[in-house]
Amino acid sequence: MARKRIVMRTGEALVEADEAWSAAEPEVVIGELDGPVGHAIANLIGDQVKGHTRVWAILNSDVQVRPATLMVSKYTAPNARYTNILMGTVQAAVANAVLDAVRAGDIPKGAVNDIGIIVAVWLDPSVADPKVKIDHEVLFETHRAATVKAIHKAMNNEPTIDWLLKNQKKVGHYFHELGLKGEL
């Protein structure tokens, strides 16, 4: 039986620990490599931009995960410390999250060579400050959990339109609410 094609799915998530630098807010796009997602991956990897380097999600050098997963930074990397954390702890977290999503069944195991994932990663800018003490295990776990959650939401079309229509007035954007209070 042929599997159902995954043309394009999208998802996002937010996971935080106690410290502000621990927040993870990935946005994912998942789809067939011979479709729009595959074309986007090829264009992104071939069109590197200073401060927004695109890298594969890897467990370690020479061990790329499947499905092919491209990380894109949503924030301009200000220094080597930020880049090393992004392409170390966070890159490993994203790679592990992709495998967790396959293991959980959110990504069909039979599709891993035919689909690709783009993960737009946000890493709190404070990690660039050498005075800020980073717990790399906490950072790893928040990015791993957030990426798993974003993939799950994408592959399950969550939130549903019915949920959104029902809860639209109950869900306020955090920074908009701060702006309304005059705190921004």
Secondary structure as a PSIPRED ss2 file (coil, helix, strand):
# PSIPRED VFORMAT (PSIPRED V4.0)

   1 M C   1.000  0.000  0.000
   2 A C   1.000  0.000  0.000
   3 R C   1.000  0.000  0.000
   4 K C   1.000  0.000  0.000
   5 R C   1.000  0.000  0.000
   6 I C   1.000  0.000  0.000
   7 V C   1.000  0.000  0.000
   8 M C   1.000  0.000  0.000
   9 R E   0.000  0.000  1.000
  10 T E   0.000  0.000  1.000
  11 G E   0.000  0.000  1.000
  12 E E   0.000  0.000  1.000
  13 A C   1.000  0.000  0.000
  14 L C   1.000  0.000  0.000
  15 V E   0.000  0.000  1.000
  16 E C   1.000  0.000  0.000
  17 A C   1.000  0.000  0.000
  18 D C   1.000  0.000  0.000
  19 E C   1.000  0.000  0.000
  20 A H   0.000  1.000  0.000
  21 W H   0.000  1.000  0.000
  22 S H   0.000  1.000  0.000
  23 A C   1.000  0.000  0.000
  24 A E   0.000  0.000  1.000
  25 E C   1.000  0.000  0.000
  26 P C   1.000  0.000  0.000
  27 E E   0.000  0.000  1.000
  28 V E   0.000  0.000  1.000
  29 V E   0.000  0.000  1.000
  30 I E   0.000  0.000  1.000
  31 G E   0.000  0.000  1.000
  32 E E   0.000  0.000  1.000
  33 L C   1.000  0.000  0.000
  34 D C   1.000  0.000  0.000
  35 G C   1.000  0.000  0.000
  36 P H   0.000  1.000  0.000
  37 V H   0.000  1.000  0.000
  38 G H   0.000  1.000  0.000
  39 H H   0.000  1.000  0.000
  40 A H   0.000  1.000  0.000
  41 I H   0.000  1.000  0.000
  42 A H   0.000  1.000  0.000
  43 N H   0.000  1.000  0.000
  44 L H   0.000  1.000  0.000
  45 I H   0.000  1.000  0.000
  46 G H   0.000  1.000  0.000
  47 D C   1.000  0.000  0.000
  48 Q C   1.000  0.000  0.000
  49 V C   1.000  0.000  0.000
  50 K C   1.000  0.000  0.000
  51 G C   1.000  0.000  0.000
  52 H C   1.000  0.000  0.000
  53 T C   1.000  0.000  0.000
  54 R E   0.000  0.000  1.000
  55 V E   0.000  0.000  1.000
  56 W E   0.000  0.000  1.000
  57 A C   1.000  0.000  0.000
  58 I E   0.000  0.000  1.000
  59 L E   0.000  0.000  1.000
  60 N E   0.000  0.000  1.000
  61 S C   1.000  0.000  0.000
  62 D C   1.000  0.000  0.000
  63 V E   0.000  0.000  1.000
  64 Q E   0.000  0.000  1.000
  65 V C   1.000  0.000  0.000
  66 R C   1.000  0.000  0.000
  67 P C   1.000  0.000  0.000
  68 A E   0.000  0.000  1.000
  69 T E   0.000  0.000  1.000
  70 L E   0.000  0.000  1.000
  71 M E   0.000  0.000  1.000
  72 V E   0.000  0.000  1.000
  73 S E   0.000  0.000  1.000
  74 K C   1.000  0.000  0.000
  75 Y C   1.000  0.000  0.000
  76 T C   1.000  0.000  0.000
  77 A C   1.000  0.000  0.000
  78 P C   1.000  0.000  0.000
  79 N C   1.000  0.000  0.000
  80 A H   0.000  1.000  0.000
  81 R H   0.000  1.000  0.000
  82 Y H   0.000  1.000  0.000
  83 T H   0.000  1.000  0.000
  84 N H   0.000  1.000  0.000
  85 I H   0.000  1.000  0.000
  86 L H   0.000  1.000  0.000
  87 M H   0.000  1.000  0.000
  88 G H   0.000  1.000  0.000
  89 T H   0.000  1.000  0.000
  90 V H   0.000  1.000  0.000
  91 Q H   0.000  1.000  0.000
  92 A H   0.000  1.000  0.000
  93 A H   0.000  1.000  0.000
  94 V H   0.000  1.000  0.000
  95 A H   0.000  1.000  0.000
  96 N H   0.000  1.000  0.000
  97 A H   0.000  1.000  0.000
  98 V H   0.000  1.000  0.000
  99 L H   0.000  1.000  0.000
 100 D H   0.000  1.000  0.000
 101 A H   0.000  1.000  0.000
 102 V H   0.000  1.000  0.000
 103 R H   0.000  1.000  0.000
 104 A H   0.000  1.000  0.000
 105 G C   1.000  0.000  0.000
 106 D C   1.000  0.000  0.000
 107 I C   1.000  0.000  0.000
 108 P C   1.000  0.000  0.000
 109 K H   0.000  1.000  0.000
 110 G H   0.000  1.000  0.000
 111 A H   0.000  1.000  0.000
 112 V C   1.000  0.000  0.000
 113 N C   1.000  0.000  0.000
 114 D C   1.000  0.000  0.000
 115 I E   0.000  0.000  1.000
 116 G E   0.000  0.000  1.000
 117 I E   0.000  0.000  1.000
 118 I E   0.000  0.000  1.000
 119 V E   0.000  0.000  1.000
 120 A E   0.000  0.000  1.000
 121 V E   0.000  0.000  1.000
 122 W C   1.000  0.000  0.000
 123 L E   0.000  0.000  1.000
 124 D C   1.000  0.000  0.000
 125 P H   0.000  1.000  0.000
 126 S H   0.000  1.000  0.000
 127 V H   0.000  1.000  0.000
 128 A H   0.000  1.000  0.000
 129 D C   1.000  0.000  0.000
 130 P C   1.000  0.000  0.000
 131 K C   1.000  0.000  0.000
 132 V C   1.000  0.000  0.000
 133 K C   1.000  0.000  0.000
 134 I C   1.000  0.000  0.000
 135 D C   1.000  0.000  0.000
 136 H H   0.000  1.000  0.000
 137 E H   0.000  1.000  0.000
 138 V H   0.000  1.000  0.000
 139 L H   0.000  1.000  0.000
 140 F H   0.000  1.000  0.000
 141 E H   0.000  1.000  0.000
 142 T H   0.000  1.000  0.000
 143 H H   0.000  1.000  0.000
 144 R H   0.000  1.000  0.000
 145 A H   0.000  1.000  0.000
 146 A H   0.000  1.000  0.000
 147 T H   0.000  1.000  0.000
 148 V H   0.000  1.000  0.000
 149 K H   0.000  1.000  0.000
 150 A H   0.000  1.000  0.000
 151 I H   0.000  1.000  0.000
 152 H H   0.000  1.000  0.000
 153 K H   0.000  1.000  0.000
 154 A H   0.000  1.000  0.000
 155 M H   0.000  1.000  0.000
 156 N C   1.000  0.000  0.000
 157 N C   1.000  0.000  0.000
 158 E C   1.000  0.000  0.000
 159 P C   1.000  0.000  0.000
 160 T C   1.000  0.000  0.000
 161 I H   0.000  1.000  0.000
 162 D H   0.000  1.000  0.000
 163 W H   0.000  1.000  0.000
 164 L H   0.000  1.000  0.000
 165 L H   0.000  1.000  0.000
 166 K H   0.000  1.000  0.000
 167 N H   0.000  1.000  0.000
 168 Q C   1.000  0.000  0.000
 169 K C   1.000  0.000  0.000
 170 K C   1.000  0.000  0.000
 171 V C   1.000  0.000  0.000
 172 G C   1.000  0.000  0.000
 173 H C   1.000  0.000  0.000
 174 Y H   0.000  1.000  0.000
 175 F H   0.000  1.000  0.000
 176 H H   0.000  1.000  0.000
 177 E H   0.000  1.000  0.000
 178 L H   0.000  1.000  0.000
 179 G H   0.000  1.000  0.000
 180 L H   0.000  1.000  0.000
 181 K C   1.000  0.000  0.000
 182 G C   1.000  0.000  0.000
 183 E C   1.000  0.000  0.000
 184 L C   1.000  0.000  0.000
